[in-house]
């Protein structure tokens, strides 16, 4: 009896270690093109920069939440441009990206309106960076450990047929009806 118990415990430990070491990251997928723009601001001055909306090829997204994978790399591209060409180091840079141009245009107009039509009296010097001055380059997020997955397709869930009766919340089956 003891060898069976030891084998069971050993199997449970091995299973727990395997589960603990399994990466729970969402797989990334590549889209042939995506649209993005950049925004750069600093807490030391009132100058803010907007890039044009650009079409970028081979952009990686995280599968679960449709977030831009490697967004720190894209924002560092803009930060390096601001430090090198504009001589403005240590700026906070943000990249807004989506697979649909309409979504990016909507966010672009909202942010631009927020800095140009400010009701609180704050004055911002809004400047624009054209695509001929700065262009985002695609970032390869393929580490070799994860294979790129095609864009996930939505599956319809099979719903159980409704018979008009709902099971009680405690999970127990109701008693049969009395005649």
N, C-alpha and C positions, 0 to 999 in steps of 0.2 A: 504494500500500500504506500509506503514511503517513496519508492522510486517514481510512482505515478504522480504523487503530489509534487515532488521536486521537478519532474518534467513539465507539469502544468505551470508551475511558478516560473520556470526558465522560459517557457514559451511566451508567457504573459510579459515577461521583462523584455524579451527580444521584440515582441510586437510593439510595446510602448516605445522602445528606442527607435524602431523604424518609423513610427508615426511622428515622433518628436523631431527626427532629422529630415523629414520630408518637407521641401519648401512649399509654402502655401501661397506663393506669389501667383498672381493672375498672369496668364500668358499674354504676350504682346502680339499684335497683328499689324501688318503693313497696309497702308492705303496708297494707291497710286499717286494721289495728290490730295493736298489739304490746303486750307487758307489760313493765314495768320498775319497778325500785326504785332508790333512791339510798342511798349510805352516805357519811357524813362523819366524819372523824377529824382529830386534830391531834397533832403530836409534843410540844406544850407542855402538854397536859393529858390526863386519862384519860376525857374525855367523848366518846362516840361516838353518832352519830345514824343511825337507820334511817328511811327513809320507808316508807309503805305500798306494797304492790304496786299499781301503777296501770295502767289500760288507756289507751293513748295512740293517737289516730287518725293515720293517714297518716305512718308512720314509714319512713324510708329505710334500706335495708341495702345493703352492698356485695355484689355478685353472687357473686364467687368464694368468699369465706370466710364469708359470712353474718354479717358484723360490722355493728354499728350505725354508720351513716354520720353524721358530725357529733356523735360522742359527747362531744367537748369542749364543744359548745354546751349539751348537756343537763347535764353536770357543772357548767358555769358558772352555769346556772340555780339549781342547788342551792347553789353557793358564794355567789351573790348573796343568796339567801334567808338563809343562815347569817350573812352579814355584816350584812344589813339588819335582819332581824326578831329574830335571836338575839344580835346584837351579838358575833359571834365571827368576826372576819375571818381570812384566811389559813389556811383549813382545806383539807385534801385531800379532794376529793369524787370519788366513783366512781359510775358508773351501770351497772347490770347489766340487760340487755335480751334478750328472745327473742320469737319469734313464738308460742311455746307457753307458756301459763300454767304448766303443770306443770314445765317446765324452770326458770322463774324462781322458783317456789315452792321447788324443791329447793335452788337456790343461796342463797335467802333463809334457809332453815332452817339450812343449813350455816354461813353467816356468823354468824347470830344465836347458834348453839350455840358457835361459836368464841369469841365475846366474853362469853357468859354463863356457860359451863361451862369455864373455863380451868383446866387442870391444873397450869400452871406457877406459879400463885400470883399472877399479875397481876390487879389489880382494875380493872375498867372500869365506868364509870357509863354504862349503856346507856339511851338515851332514844329515844322514837319520835315521828316527825313524821307527823301524820295527813293524810289527803287533803284535809280541809277547811282545813288550815293552808297546805299547799303542794301545788301541782299542776304536773306537767310539761306544757309546751306543745310541740306538734310543731314541728320545725325543717324548713324547706324547703331541701332540698339541690339543687334544680334551678337550675343556673347558666345555663341557656339554651343551653349548648354541648352538653350531653348530654341526650338524650331519655330519659325514664323508660322502662324496659324492663319488660315483664311478668315475673313471677316465672319463673325458668328451669325448664323441664321436663326431667326426666331422660330421656335417650335410651338405649335399650339398644344396646350395641355389637354389631355383627355379628362373631361369632367364626368363624374359618376352620374348615372341617370337619377333623376329626382322622382321619388315615389310619393312625395308629399309629407313624409315623416322624417323628422329630424331626430338623431340620437341625442340622448341627454348629455349634458356637459361632463358628467363624471365618468363617462366612457362605458358604463354598464348598459347592457341591453335591457330595454323595458320588458316587463312581464307580458306574456301572451294575453290577448284580449279575452275577456270572459263572455261566455254566451248565455 
